[in-house]
Amino acid sequence: MRLVSLLGLAIALAPVTAAPAQQAGTTNPDETLFVREEAMIPMRDGVKLHTVILRLKSQTGPLPILLTRTPYGAPSGAPPRIPASWAALMKDGYVMVTQDMRGRFASEGGPFTLSTEIKTGKNAVDESTDAYDTIDWLVKNVKPNNGKVGMWGVSYPGLTAAISLARPHPALKAISPQAAWIDYWKNDDLHRWGAMRLTYASDWVNSLQADKTNDGIDLYDRYDTYEWFLKAGSPADIEEKYFKGRVPLYKQMIEHPDYDEFWKKQVWSDTLKKTTVPTLNVAGYWDQEDPWGSWQIFYKQRENDPNNLALMVAGPWNHGSWRSPGNAVGRIPFGVDSGTQFMQEVEAPFFAYWLHGKGSKPDYRMKSFQSGSWQWKTYNQWPLAGATSKSLYLHADGSVSFTAPAQGEGCREYISDPANPVPFRARPMSATYATPEWRWWEAEDQRFVDYRPDVLSYTSAPLDADLTVTGAITASLMAATSGTDSDFVVKLIDVFPEDYEKPPTAAGAYARGLNGYQLPIAMEVKRGRYLQSFEKATPLVPNQVNDWSIPLRDHDHVFKKGHRIMVQIQSSWFPMIDRNPQTFVPNIYKAKPADYQKATQKVCSGSAIMLPVVGN
């Protein structure tokens, strides 16, 4: 999420510096395309939040307001031209407002906690009240406006848009939470089903809490961060050696390893009742940061949505790439500008209808730019009524098929060694935001770990027809470990044909070719200590086969004729996920060196991936 605020993506301007804000209502006479104003907007507790207001000089009538609230810094200047990601919106016209969240950059308050708790009581102050107070001030003081406000944003700004639904202001008429989240412990930024996202907590939370700007504590003293984390030890060791209390949420993660009240009170979506504000939820199927939350907001809203106001849009995008042409999945071009089409044909009409009264009310439930077929699909309901759940079985001979295992079919096994964990992307590994490789790691060719002795690969025969998978995918592993704790990682992969393209001959290009490419479609981890309960960790019984149910999220993908389906199984995903010591300890983040032990892992007959198949 760091540095991916909607405004940052759109304008690519440097964040606000330590220079003091101008007085409310003042303008900068040097800017020619936009009129730019700054204001310090008072909240109900007296804290003032720095806010930047931009209006095109050519648009002078009463306009709706589009508000983004961000921890990444409101722009220090106006864009010299209309950003490409604003172009479709600006044809209708908006007052564009960006606000520094409390405790960040030029806003008062703090320290910044990253809290998503919705508080109660007469004097309660939280992110939803800050949104309410900001909207109230804007409609009364930014003139002229038409009395209608929308909120939008990608990542943390997406969260701030979504959390406004907890206390929606009467003037809030439409929102678009893009790559937002609802539950810090179950998925997205900080955990994957209770397994710590180690690199992301170390880099992202560090950048937000160690300093009021995006500067964090420098950690890395070597080129390969995989090696750095391996030598650094447990998460508690990193806290003791490097953070030393300066990154409070990181320390709180260590002190609250289980799904206790500390995490549950952060689930802001529990406050949602009847859906009253039109909402365009947006998610990327290859979002490397927040792939889960926007779906869950959509599902929560749909529980009480009599007027069909909650919509969902998803596509073959990483974190925020729908705000760009969006014509490739990592190294795989597909030749359609799906991101541009989203901005022009989905997002702009959504806001135009609800904030301008133009066009017609959206009549769909879900729009998906389907991967594999590389075309837009419109669904009137989600999940699809016509999808059939089919079990793709993992066989002991290393194959996968829709044929159930034979009687007595055995297990496959491997040794998982915490001293040599499976990397989550190719080494040497850069820091989280240091190189472009981070942005598309979830779409990277998985041949970099194929044939490792601690990675099991199961592969189908080439498909004799297209296979369309639309909906929620789930893995069910019948698995055991010789240890008392363990992780299992499941990857569903689309293997391209060996003759997919003409072999490249340029220097360095052959190794990056697409022939035989192993494209991950769905990947997830499950931690054994939470098989029985998220709230209370319990040890595993050594060598006892358990059913590991692993959600692989919602997808919409066509495995094309001639492609093969692969499933990979491993027990580490480092350092994206912290190492499981494979010896049960009460607090996994405080494991000692002696707790990290090799374990023999078994994947047995009956293991399968449940696919929602359409039209087959």
NUFIPA-102212 format. One line per 4 residues: their letters; for each residue x, y, z of C-alpha. Coordinates in steps of 0.001 Angstrom, whole numbers, padded with zeros to 6 digits. Each point is the difference from the previous one (the first is absolute). Layout:
A> X Y Z; ... .
END
This chain:
MRLV> 000000 000000 000000; 002878 002407 000489; 000084 002905 -002471; -002988 -001267 -001939 .
SLLG> -002599 002576 000898; -002334 000753 -002861; 001383 003490 -000339; 003557 -001278 000104 .
LAIA> -000725 -002409 -002816; -001834 002610 -002001; 002334 002951 000332; 003310 -001547 001072 .
LAPV> 000782 003070 002067; 002259 000073 003023; -001836 -000089 003337; -000441 003027 002214 .
TAAP> 003225 001091 001651; 000454 001444 003440; -000868 003488 -001306; -003034 001483 001762 .
AQQA> -003359 -000049 -001759; -001498 003183 -001374; -002934 001547 001798; -003404 -001441 -000856 .
GTTN> -001355 001381 -003257; 003258 001376 -001405; 001111 -000839 -003546; 003221 -000330 -001931 .
PDET> 000033 002549 -002867; 002754 -001837 -001891; -002160 -002976 -000898; -001789 000432 -003305 .
LFVR> -002085 -003091 -000751; -001416 -000534 003493; -000986 002299 002797; 001626 -001469 003098 .
EEAM> -001065 000753 003569; 001137 -001285 003359; -002030 -000214 003187; 000431 -001265 003532 .
IPMR> -003394 -001602 000625; -001038 -000283 003664; -001216 -003344 001321; -002458 -000368 002881 .
DGVK> 002831 -000394 002527; 001792 003151 -001192; 002714 -001740 -002048; 000487 001649 -003404 .
LHTV> 000680 -002043 -003125; 001996 001354 -002927; -002046 -000047 -003197; 000819 000879 -003625 .
ILRL> -002832 001114 -002313; 000416 000000 -003791; -002428 001376 -002570; 000542 000458 -003722 .
KSQT> -000174 003689 -000898; -002044 -000933 -003045; -002754 -001547 002161; -001684 002715 002035 .
GPLP> -003522 -001258 000720; -001233 -001863 003076; 001802 -003342 -000105; -000033 -003119 002163 .
ILLT> 002986 -000640 002241; 002223 -003095 -000255; 001850 -000538 003274; 003071 -002143 000662 .
RTPY> 001363 -000423 003520; 003549 -001332 000090; 002950 -000681 002326; 002447 000408 -002892 .
GAPS> 000016 003769 -000344; -002271 002463 -001795; 001658 001564 -003067; 002256 002983 000496 .
GAPP> -001016 001429 -003373; -002610 -000277 -002712; 000544 -002210 -003035; 001207 001839 -003125 .
RIPA> -002523 -001948 -002060; -003023 -002195 000638; 001346 -003387 001149; -000934 -002934 -002227 .
SWAA> -001813 -001697 002877; -002175 003121 000479; -000738 000619 -003668; -003331 -001844 -000202 .
LMKD> -001244 001524 003253; 001000 003536 -000935; -002220 -000086 -003067; -002860 000238 002481 .
GYVM> 001826 002245 002464; 000841 -000348 003696; 001605 001895 002809; 002905 -002306 000883 .
VTQD> 000840 -000052 003708; 002853 -001813 001746; 000476 -000065 003748; 002860 -001117 002234 .
MRGR> -001334 -002369 002646; 000509 001035 003618; 003562 -000462 001171; 001418 000004 -003531 .
FASE> 001929 002656 -001917; -001508 003480 000537; -003044 -001151 002007; -000182 000333 003756 .
GGPF> -000590 -002837 002431; 001744 -003290 000396; 001880 -002135 000380; -001344 -001840 -003032 .
TLST> -001381 -003335 001211; -001376 -001631 -003201; -003084 -000757 002076; -003200 -000975 -001797 .
EIKT> -002078 -000310 003163; -003396 001681 -000043; -000340 001526 003437; -003161 000694 001955 .
GKNA> -000939 002663 002508; -000777 003684 -000044; 003562 001177 -000625; 001101 -002849 -002256 .
VDES> 002503 000905 -002708; 001117 -002426 -002709; 000511 -000089 -003763; -003750 -000002 -000672 .
TDAY> -000570 003136 002098; 002932 001737 -001703; -001575 -000800 -003380; -003378 001287 001205 .
DTID> 001422 003239 001377; 002057 000587 -003130; -002985 -000451 -002309; -002100 002268 002178 .
WLVK> 002613 002764 -000219; 000535 -000419 -003739; -003640 000338 -001033; -000330 003112 002188 .
NVKP> 003251 001720 -000929; 001154 -001052 -003496; -002069 002169 -002320; -001601 -000565 -002349 .
NNGK> -000851 -003710 000389; -003176 -001904 -000766; -000325 -001506 003487; 001095 -003482 -001068 .
VGMW> 003217 -001671 001128; 001686 -003184 -001169; 002932 -001787 001599; 002513 -002157 -001790 .
GVSY> 003472 -001367 000355; 002338 -002916 -000542; 001469 -001913 002937; 000008 002020 003244 .
PGLT> -002027 002755 -001697; -002346 -002812 -001070; -000360 -000989 003629; -000751 003577 001046 .
AAIS> -002702 000174 -002672; -001542 -003266 001152; 000131 000760 003709; -002086 003140 -000587 .
LARP> -002937 -002427 -000383; 000065 -000544 003759; -001340 003561 000436; -000998 001271 -003433 .
HPAL> -000568 003744 -000275; -003302 000938 -001712; 002000 001659 -002814; 001995 -003186 -000686 .
KAIS> -001694 -001286 -003137; 002500 -002506 -001466; 003281 -001698 000923; 002539 -002235 -001708 .
PQAA> 002201 -001965 002410; 002751 -001424 -002178; 002272 -002655 001561; -001401 000711 003444 .
WIDY> -000065 -002388 002951; -002104 -000987 003011; 002030 -002393 002167; 003687 000461 000823 .
WKND> 000370 -003546 001348; -001808 -002152 -002520; 001434 001365 -003211; 001500 002863 -002002 .
DLHR> 002776 002196 001394; 001132 -001416 003316; -000922 -003693 -000076; -001150 -002852 -002174 .
WGAM> -002389 -002015 002189; 002030 000789 003092; 003425 -000480 -001574; 001995 003219 000239 .
RLTY> 000853 001819 -003221; 003533 000553 001226; 001493 002180 -002746; -003095 002117 -000297 .
ASDW> -000296 000627 003726; 003707 000806 000157; -000100 002413 -002934; -003538 001426 -000203 .
VNSL> -000884 000414 003671; 003533 001259 000581; -000468 002702 -002650; -003267 001183 001559 .
QADK> 000924 000036 003671; 003726 000602 000397; -000365 003515 -001429; -002822 002443 -000753 .
TNDG> 000904 -000171 -003703; 000742 -003097 -002097; 003501 -000381 001419; 000578 -003106 002075 .
IDLY> 002810 -001697 001876; 002715 -001283 -002336; 000261 -003750 000448; 001972 -001621 -002750 .
DRYD> 003781 -000278 000039; 000214 -002490 -002866; -001137 -000280 -003587; -002204 -003071 000420 .
TYEW> -002779 000698 002494; -000803 -003739 000125; 003393 -000496 001584; -000526 002994 002316 .
FLKA> -003266 -001374 001389; 001454 -003487 000349; 002857 001318 002119; -002196 002468 001917 .
GSPA> -001842 -002780 001821; -003570 000005 001247; -002362 003001 -000236; 000682 000633 003697 .
DIEE> 003732 000056 -000737; -000587 002666 -002682; -001991 002074 002475; 002719 -000265 002623 .
KYFK> 002937 000695 -002348; -001443 002601 -002366; -003396 001505 000808; 000301 000289 003784 .
GRVP> -003545 001240 000489; 000116 002653 -002731; -002485 -001943 -002160; -002849 -000657 002472 .
LYKQ> -002239 -002106 -002255; 002871 -002380 -000780; 000525 -000557 003718; -003745 -000434 000514 .
MIEH> -000018 -002684 -002693; 002590 -001925 001984; -001941 000358 003238; -003269 -001078 -001640 .
PDYD> 000804 -003028 -002175; -003520 -001464 000208; -003350 001385 -001124; -000814 001739 003261 .
EFWK> -002005 003107 000858; 002848 002255 -001114; -000562 -001144 -003604; -003741 -000564 000127 .
KQVW> -000737 003587 000997; 001787 001125 -003193; -002624 -001708 -002183; -001824 003220 -000828 .
SDTL> -002374 -001694 -002454; -001887 -001587 002919; -001653 003412 000427; -001580 -000065 -003463 .
KKTT> -003761 -000426 -000095; -002257 000856 -002945; 001926 001103 -003102; -000977 003607 -000681 .
VPTL> 002995 001455 -001868; 000677 -001175 -003582; 003343 -001828 000071; 002326 -001043 -002805 .
NVAG> 002360 -002555 001563; 003135 -000734 -002044; 002514 -002851 000326; 002870 -001469 -001977 .
YWDQ> 000318 -003749 -000487; 003787 000439 000315; 000002 002663 002715; 003202 -000652 001960 .
EDPW> -001129 002093 002959; -003796 000049 000508; -001659 -002733 -002068; -002746 -000952 002476 .
GSWQ> -001570 002952 001780; -001997 001635 -002789; -001706 -003336 -000680; -000958 -000284 003660 .
IFYK> -001404 003542 000070; -002125 -000924 -003014; -001221 -003209 001655; -000786 001826 003238 .
QREN> -001952 002714 -001817; -001968 -002581 -001955; -001422 -001425 003242; -002377 002984 000173 .
DPNN> -000100 001755 -003366; -003653 000310 -001072; 000765 002714 -002552; 002940 -001796 -001652 .
LALM> 002512 002718 000846; 003061 -002218 000605; 002005 -000791 -003131; 003202 -001947 -000610 .
VAGP> 002647 000389 -002705; 003091 -002193 -000330; 002626 -000652 -002618; 003495 -001313 -000788 .
WNHG> 001639 002775 001968; 002574 000343 002710; -000300 002586 002766; -001511 003052 -001702 .
SWRS> 000929 -000844 -003595; -003601 000624 -001077; 001039 003663 000197; 002369 -000602 -002936 .
PGNA> -000523 -001534 -003458; -000092 -003414 001684; 000867 -002030 -003091; 002314 -002633 001465 .
VGRI> 000259 -002429 002901; 003601 000503 000985; 002055 -001211 -002934; -003038 -001308 -001874 .
PFGV> -001567 002535 -002394; -003623 -000520 -000991; -000464 003039 -002210; -003134 001548 001522 .
DSGT> 000163 003212 002038; -002273 -001363 002711; 001004 002674 002507; -000807 002830 -002400 .
QFMQ> -003305 -001685 -000827; -000808 -000277 003703; 000636 003705 000589; -001945 001115 -003078 .
EVEA> -002853 -002509 -000165; -000576 -001048 003620; 001373 002482 002531; -000817 003297 -001741 .
PFFA> -003628 -000992 -000801; -000468 -001216 003596; 000967 003353 001495; -001721 001941 -002799 .
YWLH> -003344 -001620 000807; 000126 000343 003769; 001751 003372 000267; -001115 001803 -003187 .
GKGS> -003274 -001730 -000812; 001302 -000912 -003467; -000580 -003257 -001853; -001770 -003021 001438 .
KPDY> 000250 -001934 003239; 002477 -002904 -000217; -002027 -003149 -000677; 002643 -002632 000728 .
RMKS> 001114 -001714 003175; 003537 -000871 -001054; 002314 000901 -002874; 003073 -002123 -000535 .
FQSG> 002749 000283 -002542; 000467 -003744 -000287; 003583 -001235 -000195; 000846 -002617 -002595 .
SWQW> -002765 001134 -002355; 001083 003630 000550; -003475 001456 -000371; -002578 001755 002164 .
KTYN> -002788 -002030 001550; -003120 001443 001625; -001707 -002041 002710; -003406 000746 001487 .
QWPL> 000829 -002005 003101; 003081 -001242 001846; 000740 -002829 000636; -001376 -001294 -003284 .
AGAT> -002991 -002283 000246; 001255 -002039 -002955; 003427 -000879 001417; 000550 -003650 000952 .
SKSL> 002497 -000940 002712; 002420 -002599 -001330; 002819 -001632 001946; 003403 000039 -001656 .
YLHA> 001822 -002837 001766; 003701 -000147 000844; 001346 -003483 -000738; 002977 -001815 001464 .
DGSV> 001641 -000277 -003439; 000261 003810 -000226; -002997 000499 -002279; -003240 001929 000484 .
SFTA> -003330 -000936 -001543; -003734 000025 000633; 000191 -003775 000569; -000263 -001034 003645 .
PAQG> 003007 -001857 001462; 000047 -003775 -000125; -000474 -002063 003149; 003199 -000077 002012 .
EGCR> 001738 002819 -001879; 002807 001247 002210; 001734 003223 000983; 002845 002138 -001271 .
EYIS> 002447 001513 002446; 002797 002523 000329; 002208 001438 002725; -000651 003594 001004 .
DPAN> 003025 001733 001485; -000439 003416 001668; 003703 000621 -000592; -000597 -000165 -003758 .
PVPF> -003549 001300 -000558; -001611 000226 -003431; 000314 003598 -001291; -003155 001801 -001055 .
RARP> 001795 001627 -002942; 003286 -000493 -001745; 003257 000829 001751; 001773 002302 000467 .
MSAT> -003082 001645 001439; -000415 003772 000238; -001789 001816 002788; -003765 000249 -000376 .
YATP> -000218 003281 -001917; 003514 000239 -001369; -000510 -001513 -003470; -002856 -000665 -002451 .
EWRW> 000321 -003750 000632; -002039 000447 003184; -003049 001203 -001904; -000545 -003217 -001942 .
WEAE> 001441 -002718 002213; -003376 -001757 000204; 000074 -000476 -003790; 003653 -001025 -000232 .
DQRF> 001024 -003235 -001733; 000083 -002666 002715; 002743 -002014 -001708; 002420 001753 002343 .
VDYR> -001132 -002453 002730; -001211 -002925 -002119; 002167 -003106 000625; 001140 001198 003410 .
PDVL> -000068 -003116 002221; -002310 001792 002464; -002592 000972 -002641; -002479 -002565 -001317 .
SYTS> -001302 000611 -003526; -003079 -001703 -001420; -000724 000491 -003721; -002884 -000886 -002291 .
APLD> 000085 -001187 -003569; -000471 002756 -002601; -003631 001115 000001; -002045 -001154 -002989 .
ADLT> -002414 002945 000415; -000178 003331 001800; -000790 -000250 003720; -001760 003040 001504 .
VTGA> 000278 000495 003752; -002200 002776 001422; -000546 000465 003721; 001597 -000932 003313 .
ITAS> 002769 -002616 -000138; 000826 -002153 003026; 002719 -002552 000697; -000533 -003022 002222 .
LMAA> 003278 -001679 000900; 000145 -003311 001792; 003366 000685 001556; 002224 -000861 002944 .
TSGT> 003245 001154 001556; 002531 -001669 002268; 000152 003242 001984; -002493 001579 002369 .
DSDF> -000633 003080 -002122; 000214 000608 -003734; -000980 002167 -002938; -001321 -001210 -003333 .
VVKL> 000028 002274 -003039; -002185 -000883 -003003; 000470 001457 -003485; -002373 -000538 -002932 .
IDVF> 001983 000610 -003205; -000752 000353 -003714; 002875 -001599 -001944; 000426 001463 -003468 .
PEDY> 000814 -002265 -002979; 003644 -000538 -000890; -000624 001644 -003382; -002032 002978 001298 .
EKPP> 002257 002488 -001781; 002948 000068 -002336; 003102 -000476 002179; 001718 003349 000639 .
TAAG> 003627 000355 -001023; 000995 003351 001511; 002568 -000047 002774; -001668 -000822 003332 .
AYAR> -003432 -000443 -001563; -000057 -003793 -000218; -000257 -000477 003766; -002936 002396 000059 .
GLNG> -001897 -001621 -002846; -003581 -001192 000308; 000366 -003539 -001342; -000931 -002340 002848 .
YQLP> -000716 002998 002260; -001518 -000985 003346; -002528 002774 000715; -001440 -000048 003547 .
IAME> -003770 000439 -000012; -000620 -000423 003736; 002414 -000360 002940; -000522 -000129 003757 .
VKRG> 001459 -001259 003275; -001575 -001711 003022; 001638 -000259 003419; -000501 -003298 001825 .
RYLQ> -000351 001436 003494; -003285 001574 -001155; -001655 -003058 -001523; -002276 -000391 003021 .
SFEK> -000466 003645 000989; 001226 003435 -001018; -000384 001223 003579; 002080 -002678 001724 .
ATPL> 003054 -001606 -001567; 000374 -003749 000550; 002831 -002389 -000911; -000344 -002540 -002770 .
VPNQ> 000235 -003706 000694; 003162 -001231 -001759; -000660 -002112 -003114; -003773 000311 000333 .
VNDW> -001741 000748 -003287; -002279 003036 000259; -002301 001702 -002480; 001542 003399 -000715 .
SIPL> -002671 002201 -001546; 001734 002934 -001691; -002046 002789 -001631; 001528 001166 -003300 .
RDHD> -002335 002996 -000527; -002242 000992 -002918; 001276 -000271 -003554; -001183 000085 -003589 .
HVFK> 002429 -001821 -002291; 000008 -002119 -003125; 002599 -002762 -000207; 000377 -000166 -003764 .
KGHR> 000053 -003113 -002143; 003544 -001373 -000174; 000971 001493 003372; 000564 -002190 003040 .
IMVQ> -001142 000464 003584; 002619 -000228 002733; -000287 -000006 003771; 003048 000669 002150 .
IQSS> 000187 -000774 003721; 002693 001283 002361; 000384 000875 003679; 001742 003363 -000086 .
WFPM> -000423 003214 -001987; 002857 002084 001268; 000393 002767 000954; -003449 001115 -001152 .
IDRN> -001288 -002312 002756; 001999 -000480 003191; 001569 -003409 000520; -001981 -002588 001911 .
PQTF> 002440 -001642 002456; -001941 -003280 -000483; 000213 -000460 003757; -003034 001300 001857 .
VPNI> 000745 002916 002306; -002631 002139 001767; 001037 003151 -001933; 001356 -000859 -003425 .
YKAK> 001568 003427 -000445; 002223 -000579 003039; 001374 -003352 -001117; 003588 -000695 001025 .
PADY> 002700 -001326 -002369; -000339 -003517 001428; -003745 -000015 -000832; 000644 000141 -003753 .
QKAT> 000127 -003647 -001034; -000229 -002004 -003202; -003252 -001879 -000540; -001212 -002642 -002419 .
QKVC> -003156 001158 -001764; -002492 -002331 -001647; -002736 000802 -002522; -002348 -002948 -000275 .
SGSA> -002805 -001529 -002026; -003187 002030 -000146; 001752 003379 -000243; -001781 002181 -002536 .
IMLP> -000645 003501 -001302; -003700 000860 -000242; -000565 001968 -003191; -003227 001866 -000891 .
VVGN> -000213 -001129 -003629; -002263 001757 -002512; -001243 -001572 -003225; 001923 -003294 000236 .
END
